[in-house]
Amino acid sequence: MLEYAKVILPKVSFSRELFRKELNKCISWVETNQVQELRAWCYNKFQKMYPDVLAEAFANIAA
């Protein structure tokens, strides 16, 4: 599911709300041990575009 997230999220990044919705789905789908990898990848790719969305989505995930 991590690879799926890496394909889907760039495709929906044109829309803040769609990106937020898909990011939350991806976080719930990936295995627990892959959440930090997803977080790192998302911050690398989308931090400049949606820092608030990322912070909100990963807020409840232990670092």
PyMOL Python script that loads the backbone (N, CA, C, O; Angstrom):
from pymol import cmd

cmd.read_pdbstr("""\
ATOM      1  N   MET A   1       0.818  -1.203   0.000  1.00  0.00           N
ATOM      2  CA  MET A   1       0.000   0.000   0.000  1.00  0.00           C
ATOM      3  C   MET A   1       0.862   1.268   0.000  1.00  0.00           C
ATOM      4  O   MET A   1       0.416   2.327  -0.442  1.00  0.00           O
ATOM      5  N   LEU A   2       2.075   1.154   0.489  1.00  0.00           N
ATOM      6  CA  LEU A   2       2.961   2.317   0.482  1.00  0.00           C
ATOM      7  C   LEU A   2       3.258   2.758  -0.949  1.00  0.00           C
ATOM      8  O   LEU A   2       3.234   3.949  -1.257  1.00  0.00           O
ATOM      9  N   GLU A   3       3.531   1.804  -1.803  1.00  0.00           N
ATOM     10  CA  GLU A   3       3.799   2.142  -3.208  1.00  0.00           C
ATOM     11  C   GLU A   3       2.564   2.738  -3.871  1.00  0.00           C
ATOM     12  O   GLU A   3       2.674   3.645  -4.697  1.00  0.00           O
ATOM     13  N   TYR A   4       1.400   2.236  -3.513  1.00  0.00           N
ATOM     14  CA  TYR A   4       0.139   2.780  -4.035  1.00  0.00           C
ATOM     15  C   TYR A   4       0.003   4.253  -3.620  1.00  0.00           C
ATOM     16  O   TYR A   4      -0.374   5.101  -4.430  1.00  0.00           O
ATOM     17  N   ALA A   5       0.312   4.542  -2.363  1.00  0.00           N
ATOM     18  CA  ALA A   5       0.236   5.916  -1.863  1.00  0.00           C
ATOM     19  C   ALA A   5       1.167   6.831  -2.645  1.00  0.00           C
ATOM     20  O   ALA A   5       0.823   7.976  -2.937  1.00  0.00           O
ATOM     21  N   LYS A   6       2.348   6.320  -2.982  1.00  0.00           N
ATOM     22  CA  LYS A   6       3.329   7.118  -3.719  1.00  0.00           C
ATOM     23  C   LYS A   6       2.884   7.394  -5.152  1.00  0.00           C
ATOM     24  O   LYS A   6       3.380   8.325  -5.787  1.00  0.00           O
ATOM     25  N   VAL A   7       1.963   6.602  -5.657  1.00  0.00           N
ATOM     26  CA  VAL A   7       1.417   6.826  -6.995  1.00  0.00           C
ATOM     27  C   VAL A   7       0.218   7.776  -6.927  1.00  0.00           C
ATOM     28  O   VAL A   7       0.093   8.691  -7.740  1.00  0.00           O
ATOM     29  N   ILE A   8      -0.655   7.548  -5.954  1.00  0.00           N
ATOM     30  CA  ILE A   8      -1.906   8.301  -5.867  1.00  0.00           C
ATOM     31  C   ILE A   8      -1.717   9.742  -5.392  1.00  0.00           C
ATOM     32  O   ILE A   8      -2.280  10.665  -5.980  1.00  0.00           O
ATOM     33  N   LEU A   9      -0.944   9.938  -4.351  1.00  0.00           N
ATOM     34  CA  LEU A   9      -0.847  11.281  -3.760  1.00  0.00           C
ATOM     35  C   LEU A   9      -0.352  12.355  -4.734  1.00  0.00           C
ATOM     36  O   LEU A   9      -0.911  13.452  -4.742  1.00  0.00           O
ATOM     37  N   PRO A  10       0.661  12.094  -5.546  1.00  0.00           N
ATOM     38  CA  PRO A  10       1.033  13.136  -6.525  1.00  0.00           C
ATOM     39  C   PRO A  10      -0.083  13.441  -7.524  1.00  0.00           C
ATOM     40  O   PRO A  10      -0.213  14.575  -7.986  1.00  0.00           O
ATOM     41  N   LYS A  11      -0.882  12.434  -7.855  1.00  0.00           N
ATOM     42  CA  LYS A  11      -1.960  12.638  -8.827  1.00  0.00           C
ATOM     43  C   LYS A  11      -3.094  13.501  -8.284  1.00  0.00           C
ATOM     44  O   LYS A  11      -3.791  14.161  -9.055  1.00  0.00           O
ATOM     45  N   VAL A  12      -3.287  13.502  -6.962  1.00  0.00           N
ATOM     46  CA  VAL A  12      -4.377  14.288  -6.375  1.00  0.00           C
ATOM     47  C   VAL A  12      -3.873  15.570  -5.707  1.00  0.00           C
ATOM     48  O   VAL A  12      -4.651  16.283  -5.074  1.00  0.00           O
ATOM     49  N   SER A  13      -2.594  15.861  -5.842  1.00  0.00           N
ATOM     50  CA  SER A  13      -2.020  17.014  -5.144  1.00  0.00           C
ATOM     51  C   SER A  13      -2.483  18.361  -5.697  1.00  0.00           C
ATOM     52  O   SER A  13      -2.179  19.402  -5.115  1.00  0.00           O
ATOM     53  N   PHE A  14      -3.210  18.353  -6.808  1.00  0.00           N
ATOM     54  CA  PHE A  14      -3.734  19.600  -7.370  1.00  0.00           C
ATOM     55  C   PHE A  14      -4.858  20.179  -6.506  1.00  0.00           C
ATOM     56  O   PHE A  14      -5.159  21.369  -6.601  1.00  0.00           O
ATOM     57  N   SER A  15      -5.479  19.345  -5.662  1.00  0.00           N
ATOM     58  CA  SER A  15      -6.605  19.774  -4.843  1.00  0.00           C
ATOM     59  C   SER A  15      -6.309  19.532  -3.367  1.00  0.00           C
ATOM     60  O   SER A  15      -6.057  18.397  -2.961  1.00  0.00           O
ATOM     61  N   ARG A  16      -6.338  20.579  -2.577  1.00  0.00           N
ATOM     62  CA  ARG A  16      -6.049  20.472  -1.147  1.00  0.00           C
ATOM     63  C   ARG A  16      -6.966  19.461  -0.463  1.00  0.00           C
ATOM     64  O   ARG A  16      -6.490  18.601   0.278  1.00  0.00           O
ATOM     65  N   GLU A  17      -8.263  19.555  -0.700  1.00  0.00           N
ATOM     66  CA  GLU A  17      -9.212  18.664  -0.021  1.00  0.00           C
ATOM     67  C   GLU A  17      -9.081  17.220  -0.488  1.00  0.00           C
ATOM     68  O   GLU A  17      -9.167  16.298   0.322  1.00  0.00           O
ATOM     69  N   LEU A  18      -8.878  17.021  -1.756  1.00  0.00           N
ATOM     70  CA  LEU A  18      -8.700  15.664  -2.273  1.00  0.00           C
ATOM     71  C   LEU A  18      -7.400  15.066  -1.746  1.00  0.00           C
ATOM     72  O   LEU A  18      -7.350  13.888  -1.391  1.00  0.00           O
ATOM     73  N   PHE A  19      -6.356  15.879  -1.695  1.00  0.00           N
ATOM     74  CA  PHE A  19      -5.077  15.420  -1.155  1.00  0.00           C
ATOM     75  C   PHE A  19      -5.233  15.025   0.310  1.00  0.00           C
ATOM     76  O   PHE A  19      -4.733  13.982   0.731  1.00  0.00           O
ATOM     77  N   ARG A  20      -5.920  15.851   1.081  1.00  0.00           N
ATOM     78  CA  ARG A  20      -6.146  15.568   2.503  1.00  0.00           C
ATOM     79  C   ARG A  20      -6.903  14.248   2.683  1.00  0.00           C
ATOM     80  O   ARG A  20      -6.538  13.417   3.514  1.00  0.00           O
ATOM     81  N   LYS A  21      -7.948  14.077   1.899  1.00  0.00           N
ATOM     82  CA  LYS A  21      -8.772  12.863   1.981  1.00  0.00           C
ATOM     83  C   LYS A  21      -7.953  11.617   1.631  1.00  0.00           C
ATOM     84  O   LYS A  21      -7.998  10.621   2.352  1.00  0.00           O
ATOM     85  N   GLU A  22      -7.215  11.674   0.537  1.00  0.00           N
ATOM     86  CA  GLU A  22      -6.428  10.517   0.105  1.00  0.00           C
ATOM     87  C   GLU A  22      -5.260  10.241   1.056  1.00  0.00           C
ATOM     88  O   GLU A  22      -4.916   9.083   1.295  1.00  0.00           O
ATOM     89  N   LEU A  23      -4.661  11.283   1.588  1.00  0.00           N
ATOM     90  CA  LEU A  23      -3.568  11.091   2.544  1.00  0.00           C
ATOM     91  C   LEU A  23      -4.070  10.359   3.783  1.00  0.00           C
ATOM     92  O   LEU A  23      -3.426   9.428   4.266  1.00  0.00           O
ATOM     93  N   ASN A  24      -5.211  10.780   4.290  1.00  0.00           N
ATOM     94  CA  ASN A  24      -5.763  10.109   5.469  1.00  0.00           C
ATOM     95  C   ASN A  24      -6.095   8.649   5.179  1.00  0.00           C
ATOM     96  O   ASN A  24      -5.892   7.784   6.031  1.00  0.00           O
ATOM     97  N   LYS A  25      -6.603   8.373   3.985  1.00  0.00           N
ATOM     98  CA  LYS A  25      -6.872   6.981   3.608  1.00  0.00           C
ATOM     99  C   LYS A  25      -5.574   6.193   3.543  1.00  0.00           C
ATOM    100  O   LYS A  25      -5.499   5.072   4.046  1.00  0.00           O
ATOM    101  N   CYS A  26      -4.568   6.765   2.935  1.00  0.00           N
ATOM    102  CA  CYS A  26      -3.283   6.075   2.796  1.00  0.00           C
ATOM    103  C   CYS A  26      -2.666   5.784   4.154  1.00  0.00           C
ATOM    104  O   CYS A  26      -2.108   4.707   4.363  1.00  0.00           O
ATOM    105  N   ILE A  27      -2.759   6.726   5.071  1.00  0.00           N
ATOM    106  CA  ILE A  27      -2.215   6.511   6.416  1.00  0.00           C
ATOM    107  C   ILE A  27      -2.917   5.334   7.084  1.00  0.00           C
ATOM    108  O   ILE A  27      -2.275   4.530   7.760  1.00  0.00           O
ATOM    109  N   SER A  28      -4.212   5.231   6.899  1.00  0.00           N
ATOM    110  CA  SER A  28      -4.942   4.127   7.532  1.00  0.00           C
ATOM    111  C   SER A  28      -4.673   2.790   6.844  1.00  0.00           C
ATOM    112  O   SER A  28      -4.804   1.738   7.469  1.00  0.00           O
ATOM    113  N   TRP A  29      -4.302   2.821   5.575  1.00  0.00           N
ATOM    114  CA  TRP A  29      -4.077   1.584   4.818  1.00  0.00           C
ATOM    115  C   TRP A  29      -2.686   1.003   4.981  1.00  0.00           C
ATOM    116  O   TRP A  29      -2.526  -0.217   5.008  1.00  0.00           O
ATOM    117  N   VAL A  30      -1.678   1.858   5.091  1.00  0.00           N
ATOM    118  CA  VAL A  30      -0.316   1.318   5.146  1.00  0.00           C
ATOM    119  C   VAL A  30      -0.098   0.585   6.467  1.00  0.00           C
ATOM    120  O   VAL A  30      -0.741   0.880   7.474  1.00  0.00           O
ATOM    121  N   GLU A  31       0.807  -0.359   6.437  1.00  0.00           N
ATOM    122  CA  GLU A  31       1.123  -1.106   7.648  1.00  0.00           C
ATOM    123  C   GLU A  31       1.784  -0.184   8.653  1.00  0.00           C
ATOM    124  O   GLU A  31       2.433   0.795   8.284  1.00  0.00           O
ATOM    125  N   THR A  32       1.615  -0.501   9.907  1.00  0.00           N
ATOM    126  CA  THR A  32       2.121   0.343  10.990  1.00  0.00           C
ATOM    127  C   THR A  32       3.605   0.650  10.841  1.00  0.00           C
ATOM    128  O   THR A  32       4.039   1.774  11.095  1.00  0.00           O
ATOM    129  N   ASN A  33       4.379  -0.345  10.432  1.00  0.00           N
ATOM    130  CA  ASN A  33       5.816  -0.128  10.310  1.00  0.00           C
ATOM    131  C   ASN A  33       6.195   0.710   9.088  1.00  0.00           C
ATOM    132  O   ASN A  33       7.366   1.054   8.926  1.00  0.00           O
ATOM    133  N   GLN A  34       5.242   1.045   8.232  1.00  0.00           N
ATOM    134  CA  GLN A  34       5.523   1.849   7.043  1.00  0.00           C
ATOM    135  C   GLN A  34       5.028   3.291   7.172  1.00  0.00           C
ATOM    136  O   GLN A  34       5.266   4.106   6.281  1.00  0.00           O
ATOM    137  N   VAL A  35       4.352   3.606   8.255  1.00  0.00           N
ATOM    138  CA  VAL A  35       3.800   4.953   8.418  1.00  0.00           C
ATOM    139  C   VAL A  35       4.904   6.007   8.455  1.00  0.00           C
ATOM    140  O   VAL A  35       4.765   7.072   7.852  1.00  0.00           O
ATOM    141  N   GLN A  36       5.990   5.720   9.152  1.00  0.00           N
ATOM    142  CA  GLN A  36       7.082   6.703   9.233  1.00  0.00           C
ATOM    143  C   GLN A  36       7.746   6.909   7.874  1.00  0.00           C
ATOM    144  O   GLN A  36       8.173   8.017   7.548  1.00  0.00           O
ATOM    145  N   GLU A  37       7.833   5.851   7.091  1.00  0.00           N
ATOM    146  CA  GLU A  37       8.386   5.979   5.737  1.00  0.00           C
ATOM    147  C   GLU A  37       7.462   6.835   4.870  1.00  0.00           C
ATOM    148  O   GLU A  37       7.924   7.677   4.100  1.00  0.00           O
ATOM    149  N   LEU A  38       6.157   6.612   5.004  1.00  0.00           N
ATOM    150  CA  LEU A  38       5.181   7.432   4.271  1.00  0.00           C
ATOM    151  C   LEU A  38       5.291   8.884   4.715  1.00  0.00           C
ATOM    152  O   LEU A  38       5.268   9.793   3.885  1.00  0.00           O
ATOM    153  N   ARG A  39       5.409   9.101   6.005  1.00  0.00           N
ATOM    154  CA  ARG A  39       5.526  10.465   6.535  1.00  0.00           C
ATOM    155  C   ARG A  39       6.749  11.165   5.951  1.00  0.00           C
ATOM    156  O   ARG A  39       6.651  12.298   5.480  1.00  0.00           O
ATOM    157  N   ALA A  40       7.888  10.500   5.980  1.00  0.00           N
ATOM    158  CA  ALA A  40       9.119  11.087   5.455  1.00  0.00           C
ATOM    159  C   ALA A  40       8.989  11.401   3.970  1.00  0.00           C
ATOM    160  O   ALA A  40       9.412  12.464   3.515  1.00  0.00           O
ATOM    161  N   TRP A  41       8.409  10.485   3.224  1.00  0.00           N
ATOM    162  CA  TRP A  41       8.232  10.690   1.787  1.00  0.00           C
ATOM    163  C   TRP A  41       7.300  11.877   1.523  1.00  0.00           C
ATOM    164  O   TRP A  41       7.584  12.719   0.671  1.00  0.00           O
ATOM    165  N   CYS A  42       6.186  11.936   2.262  1.00  0.00           N
ATOM    166  CA  CYS A  42       5.223  13.031   2.079  1.00  0.00           C
ATOM    167  C   CYS A  42       5.846  14.385   2.399  1.00  0.00           C
ATOM    168  O   CYS A  42       5.658  15.348   1.656  1.00  0.00           O
ATOM    169  N   TYR A  43       6.584  14.460   3.498  1.00  0.00           N
ATOM    170  CA  TYR A  43       7.218  15.732   3.848  1.00  0.00           C
ATOM    171  C   TYR A  43       8.257  16.128   2.807  1.00  0.00           C
ATOM    172  O   TYR A  43       8.418  17.311   2.509  1.00  0.00           O
ATOM    173  N   ASN A  44       8.946  15.166   2.263  1.00  0.00           N
ATOM    174  CA  ASN A  44       9.931  15.443   1.220  1.00  0.00           C
ATOM    175  C   ASN A  44       9.259  15.987  -0.045  1.00  0.00           C
ATOM    176  O   ASN A  44       9.770  16.916  -0.669  1.00  0.00           O
ATOM    177  N   LYS A  45       8.133  15.417  -0.415  1.00  0.00           N
ATOM    178  CA  LYS A  45       7.454  15.769  -1.667  1.00  0.00           C
ATOM    179  C   LYS A  45       6.515  16.972  -1.547  1.00  0.00           C
ATOM    180  O   LYS A  45       6.443  17.792  -2.462  1.00  0.00           O
ATOM    181  N   PHE A  46       5.793  17.082  -0.422  1.00  0.00           N
ATOM    182  CA  PHE A  46       4.670  18.023  -0.343  1.00  0.00           C
ATOM    183  C   PHE A  46       4.765  19.054   0.773  1.00  0.00           C
ATOM    184  O   PHE A  46       3.799  19.780   1.007  1.00  0.00           O
ATOM    185  N   GLN A  47       5.884  19.144   1.461  1.00  0.00           N
ATOM    186  CA  GLN A  47       5.980  20.073   2.588  1.00  0.00           C
ATOM    187  C   GLN A  47       5.767  21.528   2.179  1.00  0.00           C
ATOM    188  O   GLN A  47       5.127  22.289   2.905  1.00  0.00           O
ATOM    189  N   LYS A  48       6.293  21.912   1.036  1.00  0.00           N
ATOM    190  CA  LYS A  48       6.133  23.300   0.593  1.00  0.00           C
ATOM    191  C   LYS A  48       4.700  23.593   0.152  1.00  0.00           C
ATOM    192  O   LYS A  48       4.214  24.714   0.298  1.00  0.00           O
ATOM    193  N   MET A  49       4.032  22.582  -0.385  1.00  0.00           N
ATOM    194  CA  MET A  49       2.684  22.765  -0.910  1.00  0.00           C
ATOM    195  C   MET A  49       1.615  22.716   0.184  1.00  0.00           C
ATOM    196  O   MET A  49       0.728  23.569   0.229  1.00  0.00           O
ATOM    197  N   TYR A  50       1.702  21.715   1.064  1.00  0.00           N
ATOM    198  CA  TYR A  50       0.652  21.484   2.068  1.00  0.00           C
ATOM    199  C   TYR A  50       1.224  21.192   3.465  1.00  0.00           C
ATOM    200  O   TYR A  50       0.935  20.134   4.026  1.00  0.00           O
ATOM    201  N   PRO A  51       2.014  22.087   4.032  1.00  0.00           N
ATOM    202  CA  PRO A  51       2.593  21.787   5.353  1.00  0.00           C
ATOM    203  C   PRO A  51       1.529  21.600   6.435  1.00  0.00           C
ATOM    204  O   PRO A  51       1.688  20.763   7.324  1.00  0.00           O
ATOM    205  N   ASP A  52       0.450  22.373   6.364  1.00  0.00           N
ATOM    206  CA  ASP A  52      -0.606  22.271   7.366  1.00  0.00           C
ATOM    207  C   ASP A  52      -1.379  20.957   7.254  1.00  0.00           C
ATOM    208  O   ASP A  52      -1.755  20.368   8.267  1.00  0.00           O
ATOM    209  N   VAL A  53      -1.614  20.500   6.026  1.00  0.00           N
ATOM    210  CA  VAL A  53      -2.325  19.246   5.812  1.00  0.00           C
ATOM    211  C   VAL A  53      -1.479  18.082   6.337  1.00  0.00           C
ATOM    212  O   VAL A  53      -2.003  17.182   6.992  1.00  0.00           O
ATOM    213  N   LEU A  54      -0.190  18.098   6.054  1.00  0.00           N
ATOM    214  CA  LEU A  54       0.704  17.047   6.534  1.00  0.00           C
ATOM    215  C   LEU A  54       0.774  17.031   8.053  1.00  0.00           C
ATOM    216  O   LEU A  54       0.699  15.969   8.670  1.00  0.00           O
ATOM    217  N   ALA A  55       0.915  18.196   8.653  1.00  0.00           N
ATOM    218  CA  ALA A  55       1.002  18.289  10.117  1.00  0.00           C
ATOM    219  C   ALA A  55      -0.260  17.729  10.756  1.00  0.00           C
ATOM    220  O   ALA A  55      -0.192  16.990  11.739  1.00  0.00           O
ATOM    221  N   GLU A  56      -1.400  18.080  10.200  1.00  0.00           N
ATOM    222  CA  GLU A  56      -2.673  17.604  10.726  1.00  0.00           C
ATOM    223  C   GLU A  56      -2.817  16.086  10.562  1.00  0.00           C
ATOM    224  O   GLU A  56      -3.244  15.397  11.489  1.00  0.00           O
ATOM    225  N   ALA A  57      -2.464  15.573   9.390  1.00  0.00           N
ATOM    226  CA  ALA A  57      -2.636  14.151   9.106  1.00  0.00           C
ATOM    227  C   ALA A  57      -1.723  13.276   9.956  1.00  0.00           C
ATOM    228  O   ALA A  57      -2.122  12.195  10.387  1.00  0.00           O
ATOM    229  N   PHE A  58      -0.505  13.737  10.195  1.00  0.00           N
ATOM    230  CA  PHE A  58       0.460  12.933  10.939  1.00  0.00           C
ATOM    231  C   PHE A  58       0.544  13.318  12.418  1.00  0.00           C
ATOM    232  O   PHE A  58       1.408  12.812  13.134  1.00  0.00           O
ATOM    233  N   ALA A  59      -0.334  14.199  12.883  1.00  0.00           N
ATOM    234  CA  ALA A  59      -0.286  14.682  14.266  1.00  0.00           C
ATOM    235  C   ALA A  59      -0.429  13.565  15.296  1.00  0.00           C
ATOM    236  O   ALA A  59       0.214  13.600  16.345  1.00  0.00           O
ATOM    237  N   ASN A  60      -1.258  12.590  15.004  1.00  0.00           N
ATOM    238  CA  ASN A  60      -1.512  11.527  15.984  1.00  0.00           C
ATOM    239  C   ASN A  60      -0.591  10.326  15.818  1.00  0.00           C
ATOM    240  O   ASN A  60      -0.757   9.310  16.494  1.00  0.00           O
ATOM    241  N   ILE A  61       0.377  10.443  14.920  1.00  0.00           N
ATOM    242  CA  ILE A  61       1.313   9.350  14.659  1.00  0.00           C
ATOM    243  C   ILE A  61       2.563   9.591  15.496  1.00  0.00           C
ATOM    244  O   ILE A  61       3.164  10.663  15.422  1.00  0.00           O
ATOM    245  N   ALA A  62       2.948   8.619  16.274  1.00  0.00           N
ATOM    246  CA  ALA A  62       4.150   8.755  17.101  1.00  0.00           C
ATOM    247  C   ALA A  62       5.397   8.841  16.224  1.00  0.00           C
ATOM    248  O   ALA A  62       5.541   8.091  15.259  1.00  0.00           O
ATOM    249  N   ALA A  63       6.279   9.745  16.562  1.00  0.00           N
ATOM    250  CA  ALA A  63       7.493   9.945  15.759  1.00  0.00           C
ATOM    251  C   ALA A  63       8.546   8.914  16.023  1.00  0.00           C
ATOM    252  O   ALA A  63       9.618   8.958  15.419  1.00  0.00           O
TER     253      ALA A  63
END
""", "prot")
cmd.dss("prot")
cmd.show_as("cartoon", "prot")
cmd.util.cbc("prot")
cmd.orient("prot")
